[in-house]
Amino acid sequence: RADITTANRIFYQGDSTNGQFFNIVAVIPDPKHTRLELLCKGGLPNG
């Protein structure tokens, strides 16, 4: 997907967090181009 880049961030809201942002470091498609692996860095507070 061309619209997912390292300029984007991921907001994760799980059971053990109040919500954290992660910067995308790399976007890696699988060989069939049906899934993306997002390598992220951070755990930045919401805001």
Distance bins in CASP14 RR format, pairs under 12 A and 6 or more apart:
PFRMAT RR
TARGET T0000
AUTHOR 0000-0000-0000
RMODE 2
METHOD distances of the structure
MODEL  1
1 8 0 0 0 0 0 1 0 0 0 0 0
1 24 0 0 0 0 0 1 0 0 0 0 0
1 27 0 0 0 0 1 0 0 0 0 0 0
1 28 0 0 0 0 0 1 0 0 0 0 0
1 29 0 0 0 0 1 0 0 0 0 0 0
1 33 0 0 0 0 1 0 0 0 0 0 0
1 34 0 0 0 0 0 1 0 0 0 0 0
1 35 0 0 0 0 0 1 0 0 0 0 0
1 36 1 0 0 1 0 0 0 0 0 0 0
1 38 0 0 0 0 0 1 0 0 0 0 0
2 8 0 0 0 0 0 1 0 0 0 0 0
2 27 0 0 0 0 1 0 0 0 0 0 0
2 29 0 0 0 0 0 1 0 0 0 0 0
2 33 0 0 0 0 0 1 0 0 0 0 0
2 36 0 0 0 0 0 1 0 0 0 0 0
3 24 0 0 0 0 0 1 0 0 0 0 0
3 27 0 0 0 0 0 1 0 0 0 0 0
3 36 0 0 0 0 0 1 0 0 0 0 0
4 10 0 0 0 0 1 0 0 0 0 0 0
4 24 1 0 0 1 0 0 0 0 0 0 0
4 26 0 0 0 0 0 1 0 0 0 0 0
4 27 1 0 1 0 0 0 0 0 0 0 0
4 28 0 0 0 0 0 1 0 0 0 0 0
4 29 0 0 0 0 1 0 0 0 0 0 0
4 35 0 0 0 0 0 1 0 0 0 0 0
4 36 1 0 0 1 0 0 0 0 0 0 0
4 37 0 0 0 0 0 1 0 0 0 0 0
4 38 1 0 0 1 0 0 0 0 0 0 0
4 39 0 0 0 0 0 1 0 0 0 0 0
4 40 0 0 0 0 0 1 0 0 0 0 0
5 23 0 0 0 0 0 1 0 0 0 0 0
5 24 1 0 0 1 0 0 0 0 0 0 0
5 25 0 0 0 0 0 1 0 0 0 0 0
5 26 0 0 0 0 0 1 0 0 0 0 0
5 27 1 0 0 1 0 0 0 0 0 0 0
5 36 0 0 0 0 0 1 0 0 0 0 0
5 38 0 0 0 0 0 1 0 0 0 0 0
6 22 0 0 0 0 0 1 0 0 0 0 0
6 23 1 0 0 1 0 0 0 0 0 0 0
6 24 1 0 1 0 0 0 0 0 0 0 0
6 25 1 0 0 1 0 0 0 0 0 0 0
6 26 1 0 0 1 0 0 0 0 0 0 0
6 27 1 0 0 1 0 0 0 0 0 0 0
6 28 0 0 0 0 0 1 0 0 0 0 0
6 38 0 0 0 0 1 0 0 0 0 0 0
6 39 0 0 0 0 1 0 0 0 0 0 0
6 40 0 0 0 0 1 0 0 0 0 0 0
6 41 0 0 0 0 0 1 0 0 0 0 0
7 23 0 0 0 0 1 0 0 0 0 0 0
7 24 1 0 0 1 0 0 0 0 0 0 0
7 25 0 0 0 0 0 1 0 0 0 0 0
7 27 0 0 0 0 0 1 0 0 0 0 0
8 21 0 0 0 0 0 1 0 0 0 0 0
8 22 0 0 0 0 1 0 0 0 0 0 0
8 23 0 0 0 0 1 0 0 0 0 0 0
8 24 1 0 1 0 0 0 0 0 0 0 0
8 25 0 0 0 0 0 1 0 0 0 0 0
8 26 0 0 0 0 0 1 0 0 0 0 0
8 27 0 0 0 0 1 0 0 0 0 0 0
8 36 0 0 0 0 0 1 0 0 0 0 0
8 38 0 0 0 0 1 0 0 0 0 0 0
8 40 0 0 0 0 0 1 0 0 0 0 0
9 19 0 0 0 0 0 1 0 0 0 0 0
9 20 0 0 0 0 1 0 0 0 0 0 0
9 21 1 0 1 0 0 0 0 0 0 0 0
9 22 1 0 0 1 0 0 0 0 0 0 0
9 23 1 0 1 0 0 0 0 0 0 0 0
9 24 1 0 0 1 0 0 0 0 0 0 0
9 25 0 0 0 0 0 1 0 0 0 0 0
9 38 0 0 0 0 0 1 0 0 0 0 0
9 40 0 0 0 0 1 0 0 0 0 0 0
9 41 0 0 0 0 0 1 0 0 0 0 0
9 42 0 0 0 0 1 0 0 0 0 0 0
9 43 0 0 0 0 1 0 0 0 0 0 0
9 44 1 0 0 1 0 0 0 0 0 0 0
9 46 0 0 0 0 0 1 0 0 0 0 0
9 47 0 0 0 0 0 1 0 0 0 0 0
10 19 0 0 0 0 0 1 0 0 0 0 0
10 20 0 0 0 0 1 0 0 0 0 0 0
10 21 1 0 0 1 0 0 0 0 0 0 0
10 22 1 0 1 0 0 0 0 0 0 0 0
10 23 0 0 0 0 1 0 0 0 0 0 0
10 24 1 0 0 1 0 0 0 0 0 0 0
10 25 0 0 0 0 0 1 0 0 0 0 0
10 27 0 0 0 0 0 1 0 0 0 0 0
10 36 0 0 0 0 0 1 0 0 0 0 0
10 38 1 0 0 1 0 0 0 0 0 0 0
10 39 0 0 0 0 0 1 0 0 0 0 0
10 40 1 0 1 0 0 0 0 0 0 0 0
10 41 0 0 0 0 0 1 0 0 0 0 0
10 42 0 0 0 0 1 0 0 0 0 0 0
10 43 0 0 0 0 1 0 0 0 0 0 0
10 44 0 0 0 0 0 1 0 0 0 0 0
11 17 0 0 0 0 0 1 0 0 0 0 0
11 18 0 0 0 0 0 1 0 0 0 0 0
11 19 1 0 0 1 0 0 0 0 0 0 0
11 20 1 0 0 1 0 0 0 0 0 0 0
11 21 1 0 1 0 0 0 0 0 0 0 0
11 22 1 0 0 1 0 0 0 0 0 0 0
11 23 0 0 0 0 0 1 0 0 0 0 0
11 24 0 0 0 0 0 1 0 0 0 0 0
11 40 0 0 0 0 0 1 0 0 0 0 0
11 43 0 0 0 0 0 1 0 0 0 0 0
11 44 0 0 0 0 1 0 0 0 0 0 0
11 45 0 0 0 0 0 1 0 0 0 0 0
11 46 1 0 0 1 0 0 0 0 0 0 0
11 47 0 0 0 0 1 0 0 0 0 0 0
12 18 0 0 0 0 0 1 0 0 0 0 0
12 19 1 0 0 1 0 0 0 0 0 0 0
12 20 1 0 1 0 0 0 0 0 0 0 0
12 21 1 0 0 1 0 0 0 0 0 0 0
12 22 1 0 0 1 0 0 0 0 0 0 0
12 23 0 0 0 0 0 1 0 0 0 0 0
12 24 0 0 0 0 0 1 0 0 0 0 0
12 38 0 0 0 0 0 1 0 0 0 0 0
12 40 0 0 0 0 1 0 0 0 0 0 0
12 42 0 0 0 0 0 1 0 0 0 0 0
12 43 1 0 0 1 0 0 0 0 0 0 0
12 44 0 0 0 0 0 1 0 0 0 0 0
12 46 0 0 0 0 0 1 0 0 0 0 0
13 19 1 0 1 0 0 0 0 0 0 0 0
13 20 1 0 0 1 0 0 0 0 0 0 0
13 21 0 0 0 0 0 1 0 0 0 0 0
13 22 0 0 0 0 0 1 0 0 0 0 0
13 43 0 0 0 0 0 1 0 0 0 0 0
13 46 0 0 0 0 1 0 0 0 0 0 0
14 20 0 0 0 0 1 0 0 0 0 0 0
17 43 0 0 0 0 1 0 0 0 0 0 0
17 44 0 0 0 0 0 1 0 0 0 0 0
17 45 0 0 0 0 0 1 0 0 0 0 0
17 46 0 0 0 0 1 0 0 0 0 0 0
18 43 0 0 0 0 0 1 0 0 0 0 0
18 45 0 0 0 0 1 0 0 0 0 0 0
18 46 1 0 0 1 0 0 0 0 0 0 0
18 47 0 0 0 0 0 1 0 0 0 0 0
19 43 0 0 0 0 1 0 0 0 0 0 0
19 44 0 0 0 0 1 0 0 0 0 0 0
19 45 0 0 0 0 1 0 0 0 0 0 0
19 46 1 0 1 0 0 0 0 0 0 0 0
19 47 0 0 0 0 1 0 0 0 0 0 0
20 40 0 0 0 0 0 1 0 0 0 0 0
20 41 0 0 0 0 0 1 0 0 0 0 0
20 42 1 0 0 1 0 0 0 0 0 0 0
20 43 1 0 1 0 0 0 0 0 0 0 0
20 44 1 0 0 1 0 0 0 0 0 0 0
20 45 1 0 0 1 0 0 0 0 0 0 0
20 46 1 0 0 1 0 0 0 0 0 0 0
20 47 0 0 0 0 1 0 0 0 0 0 0
21 40 0 0 0 0 1 0 0 0 0 0 0
21 41 0 0 0 0 0 1 0 0 0 0 0
21 42 1 0 0 1 0 0 0 0 0 0 0
21 43 1 0 0 1 0 0 0 0 0 0 0
21 44 1 0 1 0 0 0 0 0 0 0 0
21 45 1 0 0 1 0 0 0 0 0 0 0
21 46 1 0 0 1 0 0 0 0 0 0 0
21 47 1 0 0 1 0 0 0 0 0 0 0
22 38 0 0 0 0 1 0 0 0 0 0 0
22 39 0 0 0 0 1 0 0 0 0 0 0
22 40 1 1 0 0 0 0 0 0 0 0 0
22 41 1 0 0 1 0 0 0 0 0 0 0
22 42 1 0 1 0 0 0 0 0 0 0 0
22 43 1 0 1 0 0 0 0 0 0 0 0
22 44 1 0 0 1 0 0 0 0 0 0 0
22 45 0 0 0 0 0 1 0 0 0 0 0
22 46 0 0 0 0 0 1 0 0 0 0 0
23 38 0 0 0 0 0 1 0 0 0 0 0
23 39 0 0 0 0 1 0 0 0 0 0 0
23 40 1 0 0 1 0 0 0 0 0 0 0
23 41 1 0 1 0 0 0 0 0 0 0 0
23 42 1 0 0 1 0 0 0 0 0 0 0
23 43 0 0 0 0 1 0 0 0 0 0 0
23 44 1 0 0 1 0 0 0 0 0 0 0
24 36 0 0 0 0 1 0 0 0 0 0 0
24 37 0 0 0 0 0 1 0 0 0 0 0
24 38 1 0 1 0 0 0 0 0 0 0 0
24 39 1 0 0 1 0 0 0 0 0 0 0
24 40 1 0 1 0 0 0 0 0 0 0 0
24 41 0 0 0 0 1 0 0 0 0 0 0
24 42 0 0 0 0 0 1 0 0 0 0 0
25 37 0 0 0 0 0 1 0 0 0 0 0
25 38 0 0 0 0 1 0 0 0 0 0 0
25 39 1 0 1 0 0 0 0 0 0 0 0
25 40 1 0 0 1 0 0 0 0 0 0 0
25 41 1 0 1 0 0 0 0 0 0 0 0
25 42 0 0 0 0 1 0 0 0 0 0 0
26 36 0 0 0 0 0 1 0 0 0 0 0
26 37 0 0 0 0 1 0 0 0 0 0 0
26 38 1 0 0 1 0 0 0 0 0 0 0
26 39 1 0 1 0 0 0 0 0 0 0 0
26 40 0 0 0 0 1 0 0 0 0 0 0
26 41 0 0 0 0 1 0 0 0 0 0 0
27 33 0 0 0 0 0 1 0 0 0 0 0
27 35 0 0 0 0 0 1 0 0 0 0 0
27 36 1 0 1 0 0 0 0 0 0 0 0
27 37 1 0 0 1 0 0 0 0 0 0 0
27 38 1 0 0 1 0 0 0 0 0 0 0
27 39 1 0 0 1 0 0 0 0 0 0 0
27 40 0 0 0 0 0 1 0 0 0 0 0
28 35 0 0 0 0 1 0 0 0 0 0 0
28 36 1 0 0 1 0 0 0 0 0 0 0
28 37 1 0 1 0 0 0 0 0 0 0 0
28 38 1 0 0 1 0 0 0 0 0 0 0
28 39 1 0 0 1 0 0 0 0 0 0 0
28 40 0 0 0 0 0 1 0 0 0 0 0
29 35 1 0 0 1 0 0 0 0 0 0 0
29 36 1 0 1 0 0 0 0 0 0 0 0
29 37 1 0 0 1 0 0 0 0 0 0 0
29 38 0 0 0 0 0 1 0 0 0 0 0
30 36 1 0 0 1 0 0 0 0 0 0 0
30 37 1 0 0 1 0 0 0 0 0 0 0
31 37 0 0 0 0 0 1 0 0 0 0 0
END
